[in-house]
Amino acid sequence: MSDDQDGQQPGQPPRRAIKSFVTRAGRMGTGQIKALAELGPKFVLPYKAEKLDLAATFGRTAPVVLEIGFGMGGATAEIAATLPDHDFIGCEVHEPGVGALLKLIDEKQLGNIRIVQHDAVEVLRDMVGEGVLAGVHIFFPDPWHKKRHNKRRLIQPAFVAQLVKHIVPGGYLHCATDWQPYAEQMLEVLSAEPALLNTASGYAEKPAYRPLTKFEARGLRLGHGVWDLVFRKS
């Protein structure tokens, strides 16, 4: 029986948990391979089922932002360069993306990024303490366009309820998507979470720290929409 069906029948295997990613194959360039080999030991944190000591991880005490799914890391590197007084943990399972961000870390001489090459749902649960994150970034997560796949979307009430436990009071959750039905779901789910307050009367203006990606800029030129949502923990 297809796992797309909502009903859970006796004798069926357990329904799969929501994951923050879809595994995709990708070629590794020589620069990415070199970056993984040379910089990985310093900037890539091994997944462990134990809480991170954030001050020890970064060698200082600073606000920490978790990014779930950074793709090829361009926006992550720009934000980290723009906000040098913040530290960033990026979760991404796509190895070429990890290699690409490591290259950018080296090129821009960024000391305030660490990477965990693992599912962010498990990283959050096992490695991040409660009430320690200044912010969370979830930019352009997989929209799962087909209606029968909508339940696979990351932004769901149960996940958001767990997520906010890890954010400090006054900290923020910033989501962005270029798929309007997902933006509408995000707004509905985040607005219904009692621990979160919307910073706007609906969708937010794009914060200055979030750069436009090339893909996003092309979409905007073609008239495609992009929706930002910025909520704060009360």
C-alpha positions as CSV (number, residue, x, y, z in Angstrom):
1,M,0.0,0.0,0.0
2,S,1.3,3.5,-0.9
3,D,2.7,5.5,1.9
4,D,0.8,8.5,0.4
5,Q,-2.4,7.2,2.0
6,D,-3.4,8.9,5.2
7,G,-5.0,5.9,6.9
8,Q,-2.9,3.7,9.1
9,Q,-4.2,0.2,8.9
10,P,-3.4,-2.7,11.4
11,G,-0.3,-4.6,10.3
12,Q,1.1,-1.7,8.3
13,P,4.6,-0.5,9.1
14,P,4.7,2.7,11.2
15,R,4.1,6.0,9.3
16,R,7.4,7.7,8.4
17,A,8.3,10.7,10.5
18,I,8.7,14.1,8.9
19,K,12.2,14.8,7.8
20,S,13.7,18.1,7.0
21,F,15.1,17.0,3.6
22,V,14.8,14.9,0.5
23,T,17.9,12.9,-0.4
24,R,19.2,14.0,-3.9
25,A,22.2,12.8,-5.8
26,G,24.7,15.4,-6.9
27,R,28.1,15.7,-8.3
28,M,31.0,16.9,-6.2
29,G,33.4,19.3,-7.8
30,T,37.1,19.1,-7.0
31,G,36.9,22.3,-5.0
32,Q,34.1,20.9,-2.9
33,I,35.9,17.6,-2.4
34,K,39.0,19.4,-1.3
35,A,37.0,21.7,1.1
36,L,35.4,18.6,2.7
37,A,38.7,17.0,3.2
38,E,40.6,20.0,4.5
39,L,37.9,22.1,6.3
40,G,35.4,19.4,7.2
41,P,37.3,18.4,10.4
42,K,37.2,22.0,11.7
43,F,33.7,23.2,10.6
44,V,31.6,20.0,10.3
45,L,30.2,18.8,13.6
46,P,29.6,15.0,13.9
47,Y,26.0,14.1,14.7
48,K,25.8,12.8,18.2
49,A,22.8,12.2,20.5
50,E,24.2,14.6,23.1
51,K,23.7,18.4,23.6
52,L,26.2,20.7,22.1
53,D,28.2,23.0,24.3
54,L,27.7,26.1,22.1
55,A,30.3,28.3,23.8
56,A,32.9,25.5,23.4
57,T,31.7,24.8,19.8
58,F,32.3,28.4,18.7
59,G,35.0,29.5,21.3
60,R,32.8,32.3,22.5
61,T,29.4,33.2,23.9
62,A,27.1,34.8,21.2
63,P,23.6,34.5,19.9
64,V,23.2,31.2,17.9
65,V,21.0,30.8,14.9
66,L,20.0,27.4,13.5
67,E,19.4,27.1,9.7
68,I,17.5,24.1,8.5
69,G,18.5,23.1,4.9
70,F,21.0,25.7,3.6
71,G,21.2,24.3,0.0
72,M,24.5,25.4,-1.5
73,G,25.2,27.8,1.4
74,G,25.4,31.1,-0.5
75,A,22.7,32.8,1.7
76,T,24.2,31.3,4.8
77,A,27.6,32.6,4.1
78,E,26.3,36.1,3.3
79,I,24.2,36.2,6.5
80,A,27.1,35.1,8.6
81,A,29.3,37.8,7.1
82,T,26.6,40.4,7.6
83,L,26.0,39.3,11.3
84,P,29.5,38.6,12.6
85,D,28.3,38.9,16.2
86,H,26.1,35.9,15.7
87,D,27.0,32.2,15.4
88,F,25.3,29.9,12.9
89,I,24.7,26.2,12.8
90,G,23.6,25.0,9.4
91,C,22.0,21.6,8.8
92,E,22.2,20.1,5.3
93,V,22.4,16.5,4.2
94,H,23.3,17.3,0.5
95,E,27.1,16.7,0.4
96,P,27.8,19.0,-2.5
97,G,26.0,21.8,-0.6
98,V,28.2,21.1,2.5
99,G,31.3,21.3,0.3
100,A,30.2,24.5,-1.3
101,L,29.5,26.2,2.0
102,L,32.9,25.1,3.3
103,K,34.5,26.7,0.3
104,L,32.7,29.9,1.1
105,I,33.7,29.8,4.7
106,D,37.3,29.6,3.5
107,E,36.9,32.3,0.9
108,K,35.2,34.7,3.2
109,Q,37.2,33.7,6.3
110,L,34.1,33.1,8.3
111,G,34.6,31.7,11.8
112,N,31.0,31.9,12.9
113,I,29.5,28.9,11.0
114,R,29.4,25.2,11.9
115,I,27.7,22.5,9.9
116,V,25.9,19.3,10.8
117,Q,25.5,17.0,7.9
118,H,22.4,15.3,9.2
119,D,18.6,15.6,9.4
120,A,17.8,18.8,11.2
121,V,14.8,17.3,12.9
122,E,17.1,14.8,14.7
123,V,19.8,17.4,15.3
124,L,17.3,19.7,17.0
125,R,15.9,16.9,19.1
126,D,19.3,15.4,20.1
127,M,22.0,18.1,19.9
128,V,20.3,21.4,20.7
129,G,19.2,22.3,24.2
130,E,15.9,24.0,25.0
131,G,15.8,27.7,25.2
132,V,19.2,28.3,23.6
133,L,18.6,29.5,20.0
134,A,18.3,33.2,19.2
135,G,16.7,32.4,15.9
136,V,15.8,29.7,13.4
137,H,16.0,30.1,9.6
138,I,14.0,27.9,7.2
139,F,14.4,29.2,3.7
140,F,12.6,27.6,0.7
141,P,12.0,24.2,2.2
142,D,10.6,21.5,-0.1
143,P,7.0,22.6,-0.9
144,W,5.7,19.1,-1.7
145,H,3.5,20.5,-4.4
146,K,1.0,17.6,-4.8
147,K,-1.8,17.8,-2.3
148,R,-1.4,14.2,-1.2
149,H,2.2,15.0,-0.3
150,N,1.4,18.1,1.8
151,K,1.7,16.1,5.0
152,R,5.4,15.7,4.3
153,R,6.0,19.4,4.5
154,L,8.3,20.4,7.4
155,I,6.2,23.2,8.7
156,Q,3.5,21.3,10.6
157,P,2.0,22.1,14.1
158,A,3.8,19.3,15.9
159,F,7.2,20.2,14.6
160,V,6.7,23.9,15.2
161,A,5.6,23.2,18.8
162,Q,8.9,21.3,19.3
163,L,10.9,23.9,17.5
164,V,9.9,26.8,19.6
165,K,11.0,25.0,22.8
166,H,14.6,25.5,21.6
167,I,14.2,29.3,21.0
168,V,14.9,31.8,23.7
169,P,12.1,34.1,24.7
170,G,12.2,37.0,22.3
171,G,14.0,34.9,19.7
172,Y,12.6,34.4,16.2
173,L,11.6,32.0,13.6
174,H,12.1,33.2,10.0
175,C,10.6,31.1,7.1
176,A,10.5,31.9,3.4
177,T,8.9,30.2,0.4
178,D,8.2,30.9,-3.2
179,W,5.2,28.6,-3.3
180,Q,2.0,30.4,-2.3
181,P,0.0,27.4,-1.0
182,Y,2.9,26.6,1.3
183,A,3.1,30.2,2.4
184,E,-0.6,30.1,3.3
185,Q,0.0,26.9,5.3
186,M,3.0,28.4,7.1
187,L,1.0,31.4,8.1
188,E,-1.8,29.3,9.4
189,V,0.4,26.9,11.3
190,L,2.7,29.6,12.8
191,S,-0.3,31.9,13.7
192,A,-1.9,29.0,15.6
193,E,1.2,28.3,17.7
194,P,0.5,30.0,21.1
195,A,4.2,30.6,21.9
196,L,4.7,32.6,18.7
197,L,3.7,36.2,17.8
198,N,3.7,37.5,14.2
199,T,5.9,40.5,13.7
200,A,3.7,41.6,10.8
201,S,0.0,41.7,10.0
202,G,0.4,38.7,7.7
203,Y,3.6,38.2,5.7
204,A,6.7,40.2,6.6
205,E,8.9,42.4,4.5
206,K,12.1,40.5,3.6
207,P,14.6,41.3,6.5
208,A,17.7,43.1,5.3
209,Y,20.0,40.2,6.4
210,R,18.4,37.7,4.0
211,P,20.0,38.1,0.6
212,L,18.2,37.4,-2.7
213,T,19.4,34.1,-4.3
214,K,19.9,34.1,-8.1
215,F,17.0,31.7,-8.4
216,E,14.8,34.0,-6.3
217,A,15.8,37.2,-8.2
218,R,15.0,35.5,-11.5
219,G,11.6,34.4,-10.2
220,L,10.8,38.0,-9.0
221,R,11.8,39.3,-12.5
222,L,9.3,36.9,-14.0
223,G,6.6,38.0,-11.5
224,H,6.8,35.1,-9.2
225,G,6.1,35.8,-5.5
226,V,8.2,35.2,-2.5
227,W,6.8,35.2,1.0
228,D,8.7,35.8,4.3
229,L,7.2,35.0,7.7
230,V,8.9,36.3,10.8
231,F,7.5,35.2,14.2
232,R,8.9,35.9,17.7
233,K,8.6,33.7,20.7
234,S,6.7,35.3,23.5
